[in-house]
């Protein structure tokens, strides 16, 4: 995991929170994939504004055969991190779900061929 900050000082509390959230993503990744890399960019979108949606979190996740990117801009840094995590988890589930669906279709067609096979 690579962490980058923009217009923001990284505190131990933020770093610990971010690591917990990124580590939660690991349970959705195939355990045999050792090539997983997460690039995380957190920070403020502007220096002169003090209110509003100014906190940003971006997660770029590289896996074998998959690249996911999630970005969130919120009122609070922790909310932005949570929203980005939710989006990247949704993308991972969609990716692995599509692979599973294609395998199920192949298995069904093979089973259908075996049913119709006459000896």
C-alpha positions in Angstrom: 0.0 0.0 0.0 1.3 3.4 -1.0 -0.1 6.5 0.7 0.1 10.0 -0.6 -1.3 13.2 1.1 -2.2 16.5 -0.5 -2.7 19.7 1.5 -3.0 17.6 4.6 -0.7 16.4 7.4 -0.8 12.7 8.0 -1.4 12.0 11.7 -1.0 8.6 13.3 -4.8 8.4 13.8 -5.5 9.0 10.1 -2.9 6.5 9.1 -4.2 3.8 11.4 -7.8 4.4 10.2 -6.7 4.3 6.6 -4.8 1.0 7.1 -7.7 -0.6 8.8 -10.0 0.3 5.9 -7.6 -0.8 3.2 -7.0 -4.1 5.1 -10.7 -4.7 5.1 -10.6 -4.9 1.3 -8.2 -7.9 1.4 -11.0 -10.3 2.3 -12.7 -9.6 -1.1 -9.5 -10.3 -3.0 -8.4 -13.7 -4.2 -5.9 -15.0 -1.6 -3.7 -16.5 -4.3 -3.1 -13.1 -5.9 0.2 -11.8 -4.6 0.4 -8.9 -7.0 -2.1 -6.6 -5.3 -1.0 -3.0 -5.0 -3.1 -0.2 -3.5 -2.3 3.4 -4.2 -4.1 5.7 -1.8 -4.3 9.5 -2.1 -6.0 11.5 0.6 -6.2 15.2 1.2 -8.0 18.5 0.9 -9.2 19.7 -2.5 -8.4 23.4 -1.6 -6.5 25.3 1.0 -8.6 28.5 1.2 -12.0 26.9 1.8 -12.7 25.8 5.4 -16.2 24.2 4.9 -18.1 22.1 2.5 -17.0 19.0 0.6 -13.3 19.6 0.7 -11.9 16.2 1.8 -11.0 13.7 -0.9 -9.9 10.1 -0.9 -8.8 8.1 -4.0 -8.0 4.4 -4.1 -6.3 2.8 -7.1 -6.2 -1.0 -6.8 -4.1 -3.2 -9.2 -4.7 -6.9 -9.2 -4.0 -9.6 -11.7 -6.4 -8.9 -14.5 -8.2 -6.0 -12.7 -7.7 -2.3 -12.2 -10.1 -0.5 -10.0 -10.3 3.2 -9.2 -12.6 4.8 -6.6 -12.8 8.5 -5.6 -14.9 10.2 -3.0 -15.2 13.9 -2.0 -17.0 14.5 1.3 -17.4 16.9 4.3 -15.2 14.7 6.5 -12.0 12.8 5.6 -13.1 9.7 7.3 -16.4 9.7 5.3 -14.4 10.2 2.1 -12.2 7.2 3.0 -15.3 5.0 3.8 -17.1 6.0 0.5 -14.0 5.2 -1.6 -13.6 1.8 0.2 -17.2 1.0 -0.5 -16.9 1.8 -4.2 -13.7 -0.2 -4.7 -15.3 -3.2 -2.8 -18.3 -2.9 -5.2 -16.0 -3.0 -8.2 -14.1 -6.0 -6.8 -17.3 -7.9 -6.1 -18.6 -7.1 -9.6 -15.3 -8.3 -11.2 -15.2 -11.6 -9.3 -18.9 -12.1 -9.7 -18.6 -11.8 -13.5 -15.9 -14.4 -13.5 -18.0 -16.7 -11.4 -21.0 -16.3 -13.7 -19.1 -17.1 -16.8 -17.7 -20.3 -15.2 -21.2 -21.3 -14.1 -22.5 -20.9 -17.7 -19.6 -23.0 -19.0 -20.4 -25.7 -16.5 -24.1 -25.7 -17.3 -23.5 -26.0 -21.0 -21.0 -28.9 -20.4 -23.6 -30.6 -18.2 -26.2 -30.2 -20.9 -23.9 -31.8 -23.5 -23.4 -34.7 -21.2 -27.1 -35.1 -20.6 -27.8 -35.3 -24.3 -24.9 -37.6 -25.0 -26.0 -41.1 -26.2 -23.7 -44.1 -25.7 
